[in-house]
Amino acid sequence: MPSEGGKGSLKPWGGRFAAETDPLVVEYTGSLGTDRRLWRHDIMGSLAHARMLARQGIISPEEADAIVRGLEDIAREIEAGEFPWRTELEDVHMNIEARLIEKIGPSGGKLHTARSRNDQVALDMHLYIREEIDALDQRLKGLQAALFEKARAHTASLLPGYTHLQRAQPVTLAHHLLAYFFMFQRDRERLADARRRTDMMPLGAGALAGTSFPIDPVSVAKELGFGGLYANSMDAVADRDFVVETLFCAALIGVHLSRLGEELVLWAASEFGFVEMDDAYTTGSSIMPQKKNPVVAELLRARASRVFGALVGLLTLLKALPLAYNLDLQEDKPLTFDALDAVKVSLEIATALLETSKFRVDRMRAAAADDYLLATDMADYLASRGAPFREAHLATGKAVALAASRGLPLRALAPAELKTFHPAFDEGVLEILSPEAAVNRRSSPMGTGPGSVKAQLELARRLLHA
């Protein structure tokens, strides 16, 4: 076997060096353990590149055919788990190229004509990120479908809406769940926008300055399904904005999953009792037999932190890099792979958790029956009868204070007592003091009233089928 460095080196750059690379340097600079997952993308790009080289007369058709057959054989080897990965070859790119030369001879070395590992790895990342964006979108859509079905089943189920984690006003469970539906819709829209900037092909940029060969990168981009090319070769190999954007989208998905997880944790607590999670998505305690812990929802909160760390890590990695390529960019992959893996599995498990959970509509309705939640409706009642809203707010606040001092619900106050706070109070106010009436009156666009929720469900249905 040839030595690591010097004459006959396995390294693609070995001709310049007389001494062997220190084994610790080989281990420290190698990326095979991380980037081997890009093998499909690497082979896909190499196949398109080889065909283009033949079309342009840079290599012969026979050489291109041999390269294509060799790459297809290598793909089968990798899929079968029979590929001889070699850590001394640094990365996935050189492993595949070396194996190609072993299989078809010196003509395999012509595959690297008119390209560099710099534009090669950039291409692989574009292909990978584009694929991951599509995978995230499908998982988001699945979670939206679960939210939609639960919302559709609970258009009449009432619960308190909260501000500052204090009971505020009655809403329907459908309205609450649809808030998450539209939150995740924005995530899908952000991903679609990020995909536009990912859909740019860097192959043809070479190391940084382009190439002297008469290449046709437009045809390669077309074969690989890209929407266009980079305008500048230095930008093409140095750019990782598309990765940062995708990680930002993933981080915001993590935020939204964490908020959903937090509410499910709260609602599963006996103090709320609004939701019963399926046994398959909870665990028990090693010491307390009665416990049923909402660990999946807890981890929806926790996994978001890994994505935030990856985003900040990549921004920090990029912030002081000069143009064009630097090996620092090798470190984008562990961060990116871990973050996107974490978000994908979190979306899958959040969907399953939601689909299998049962909402305790009796407990929610009992909490919504707290008629202090209807204080705003009392103020609105006065305002509808001509009182300035600030005056109505003050009068209603005094009524709430009186009822609270007596430990009574608002509806226990007699109309005569209410009149002492404002003359516009009369017996009609008692007719509005029910959570159903409060919800039905919220008929404004965006509101929790039946007509508005029906319109939201119809919009959600259209978005799911778009």
N, C-alpha and C positions, 0 to 999 in steps of 0.2 A: 504493500500500500504506500502511495506517495506520502511524504511528510506533510505536516501541517503548514509549514511555510517554506519558502525557497523554491528551488527548481522542482517542477512536477507537483506543486502544491495542489491540495484539494480546494483551496480557497480561490475564489474567482479573481482575487487581486494578488495572488501569491507571487507573481513574477517580479514584483518590485522588491520583495523581501528575501534576505539571505538567512535569517534566523527563524526558528519555529516560534509560533505564538505560545505564550505562557498558558498552561492549562487553566489557570485561574481566570485569565482574560477570556479564554474560550467560553468558560462557564458564565462569566459575568456579562459578556456582550451577546451571547446567544439568546435567541427568542423562540426557538422551536417549540418549547413547552407551551407557549402561549399561542403563537400564530399558526400552528399546524391546523387549527380549525378553519383557516382560510383556504384550505387546499382546493375545494370546489371552485371558489372564485378565482384562484390562481390559474387553475387548468382552463377554466372558461375564458379568461383573458388571453392565455397563451394560445389556445386554439384559434381565436379570432385574429391574433397577431400573426400566427403562422400562415393562415390563409391569405391575409393581406400582403405579407412579404412575397408570396408566390404570385398574386395578382399583379404586383408592381414589378415583377421580374427581379426582385432582390435575391430570392432563392428559387431553385427550380421547382416545378410542380411535383416532381418525384420526391424531392427533399421535404416539401411541405406535407405530402401524403404520408411519408414515413414518420414525420413529427406528430401528425394528427393521430395516426394509429398508435404510436408510442404513448402519447398522452392519454388516449382512451384506455390503453392497457393499464397505465399507472392509476387511473381513476378506479378501475375495477380492483386493482390490488389494494388500494386504500380502503375501499368500501368493504372488502373481504377481510380486512385486518391483516393483510399479508405484506404490507409495504415495509421495507427495511429502513425505518427512520434512523438517521445518524446525526447525533448532536454536534459532531465536529463540523458539520456543514452549515451551522449557524441558524438557518431558518427554513421555513417551508419552501421558499422559492428555490434555494440552492439544492435542497433535497430532491425536489421534483426534477430540476434540470440535470443533476448528476445521474439520477436514475434513468432519465431519458437517454443520456449519452451511453450509459451501460447497455441499454436495450437496442439502440439503433446505430450506435457508433458516432464518429465525429460530426456527422451532419446534425446531431442533436444540439451541438454547440452553436449552430447557426440560428437557433430559436431566439437567442438574445440579441441578434442583430437589430440595430435601430431602436433599442430600448435600454433602460437602466433599471436597476432594482428600485430606484427612487420613484419613477413613474409606474413601475410594476406594482409596488406595494400601495401606492396611492390609488391605483385602479382597483386593487383587491378591496381596499377599505370603502371605496365608493359602491362597489357591488354589494359588499356586506351590509353597509348602512342602509342602502336602498331596500334590501331584503328585510332587514330588521324593522324598518319603518312600516313596511307592509304587514309584518307579523304583529307589531304593536297595534296597528289599526284594526286588524281582525279581532284581536283580543279585546280591545276597547269596545268594538261593536258587539261582541258577545256579552260583555258586562252591561252595556246599554240595553240589550234585549232582555236581560234578566230584570233590570230595573223597570223597564217598560211593562213587563208581564206582571210584576208585583204591584206596580202603580195601577194598572188597569183593574186589578182585583180588589183594590182598596180605595176606590173613589169616594166611598161613603164612610170610611173608617176615620174617626176623629182622634186627634191627639193634641197636646199643647205644642205650639211653636215656641221657641226659646230665643231670648236675647240675653247676653251675659250669663248664660246657663240658668236663667230664671224664667219661670213660666210667663209667657207674654200674651199670645192670642191663640185661639183654636185654629187649627188647619187640618186638612185631610192628609192622611199618610201618602196618598197619591201625589199630592202637591210637594210634600217633603222629598219623596224619592225622585220625582222629576227634576228637582233642583240638581241632584247628582247626575241625572241623565244629560242635562245640558252642560254641566261642568265638563263631563267626559267628551261631549261633542266638541267643545272648544279645544280639547286636547287633540282630537282627531284633525281638526282644522289646522292647528299649529304643525302637526306632523306632515300634513299634506303640503304646507308651505315650505317646511324644511326639506321635503323630498325634492322640490323643484331645484334647490341649490345642490342637492346631492346628485341630481341627474345630469351631471357634467362629467365628461370623460377626460382624464389627464394623460392617458397613454399617447405617446408621441412627443411628450415634453423632454424625454431623455433624462439625463442627470439633472439638468437645469436649463440648458440652452437650446433644446431641440436637437435635431439630427441632420446630418448631411445626406442621408439616404432619401430617395423620392417616395416617402411613405404616403399613405392615404388614410389618415386617422378618422376622417368622416365615415368611411365605409366600416371601420371597426366599431365606431360609436353606434352606427345603425345596426350592425349585427348584435351588439350587446344591449341594444334597446335604450341607449342614452339619448337625451333630448338635445345635447349639444356638446361643444368642446370648450375647454378653457381658452381664453384669449391670450394668456401669457404663460410661457413654460415655467418660469420661476414660481409664479403663483400656483401653478398646477401641482408641483411636487411639494411645496411648502404648506399648502392650505390644509387646515383641519377644522375650518369654521363649520363645515357641514357636520362634523362629529360633535363639536361643541353644541350646535343648535339641537341636534338630536338628543344629546344628554340633558340639555335644558328642558326639552319637551318631556323627557323621561322623568326628570326631577319634579316637574309640575304634576305629572301623572302620579308620582309618588306622594306629593302633597295631598292630592285629592283622594287617593286611596287611604292615606293616613287619617284624613278627616272622616271618611266613611267608617274606617275601622274604629276610630275613637267613639263615634256615636253608637256603633253596635256594642262596644264594650260597656258604655254607660247604660244603654237600653237593656242589656242582658243582666245588669246588676239587680239584685232583689229590690233595691230602693226605687227602681223604675219598673222592671219586669215587663218591658214592652216587647221583648223578642225572646224566643226560645231557639237556641242554635242546636242543630242536629248533633247527636253524639259523635258522629264521624268527624266533626270539625271542632271538637273540644277535647280537653284532657282533664284528668283528675289530679288530686293531690296525693303525694306520697305519705301524708300523715293524717289528712282530714278527709274522711270517707264521703262527706256530703258535697264536696266541691265539684263544680263543673266549670272549668276555666276557659274563657274565650281566647285561647292562645293564638288562633289564626288571625283574629281581628287585631290582637296585640302586635303580631308580627307585621301586619299591614302598616302599622305605625313605624315599627322599627326598621324595616327594610328600606324605607325612604331615606334613612340616614346614609346608607351605602351609596345611593345614587347621588345625593348631595355631595358626598365626599369625592366621588368620581368627577363630577362637574367642576368642582373647585380645583381638584388635582390637575385636570386637563388645562384649565385656564392658567394655572400656575406654571405648568410645563411650557405653555406657548408664549407666555408674556415677554420673555427676553430672548427669544430665538432669532438670530439673524437669518436672512435668506441665504441659501434656499433650503436644502435638506440637511438635517442634523440627526444624529442617532438618538437624540432625546425623543424624537417622534416615535421611536420603537415603544416607548412607555405608554402611548395612547391606548394600546390594545388591552392590557390587563384591566385598566380602568373601565374602558368601554364595554368589554365583554362581560365583566362582572355586573356592571350597572344594568345593562339591557337584559341580561339573564334574570336579574332580581325583579325587574319590573314585569317581564313577561310572566313569570310564575306567580307573581302577586296578583296580576290581572286574572289569571286562570283560577286561582284559589278564591279570590274575592267573588267571582261569578258563581262558583260552586257553593260557597258559603251563603250567598244571598238566595240562590235557588232553593236551598234545603232548609233555610230558616223559616220559622213560623212566627208571625206577628200576633201578639196578644191584644186583640182589639178591645177586649173587655177592660184590661188594665189601662190602655191608652184612653179609652172613652171616659173611664173614671177620673183620670187625671185632667182631662179636658173639661170635666163637669165643674171644676173649681171656678165659680162665677166671678172671682176677682179677675179672671182672664177677660171678662166682658166689660171692664171699666172703660176701655176705649169706645165701646159701643154706646155706653151711657153718655159719654162726652159727645160722641157723634149725634146722639139723639137730641141733645140740647142744641148743638150747632145746626141741625136740620130744622130746628124751630126758631132760628134767628139769633141765637146767642153767639157772640164771637167765640172762636174755638178756645182761646186762652182762658176766657171766663168760664166756659164749659169744663175745661180741664181742671181748673181750680175747684169748682163746685163738686165735680165727681171725685176729686182727690179727698175732699172733706168727707164725702159720703163713705169712701173706702176706709178712711181713718176711723170713722165712727163704728162701722161694722167690725173692723178688725179689733177695736178696743173691747167690743162685746163678745168677740169670738163667734160672730155670726156671718153667714153668707150675705152678699149684697141684696139678694132677693128677699131677705128677711126684714129689710128696712121698709117701713110703711111709706106710702106716697106722701103723707103729710109731713113725715120727717125729711124726706128728700126735698120737699118744697122749701124747707128752711134754708137749704143751700142754694136753691135757684128756683124762681117762680115757674119756669118752663117745665119743671118736672111734674108729671101726672101719672095716672095709672097705666097709661100706654107704655111707659118705660119697662113695666114688668113683662110685656110681651116679647121684648127683645132679649131677655136674659136667659138664653139657652145657647149652647155651643153650635147646635145645628143652625139656628137662626143667624148667628154671627157669621158662620161660614157661608151660608147662602147669600148674605148681603155683600160679601166680598166679590162682586161681579165685575170689578174693573179688570182691564187687561193685565195679565201677569198674576192676578190674584188667585186665591184659593177657592173661589166660588165654583159651583158645578160647571157653568158655561166656560169659564176660563180654563179649568182643568181639562175639560173635554177638548178645547182648542189646543192645549199643550200636548195632550195625548195624540191628537191627529198630526201635529207637527213632528212629534217624536216618531210616529209610525212612518211618515214620509222620509225622515232622515235615515231610518233604519233600512228602508228599501231604495234609497237613492243610488 
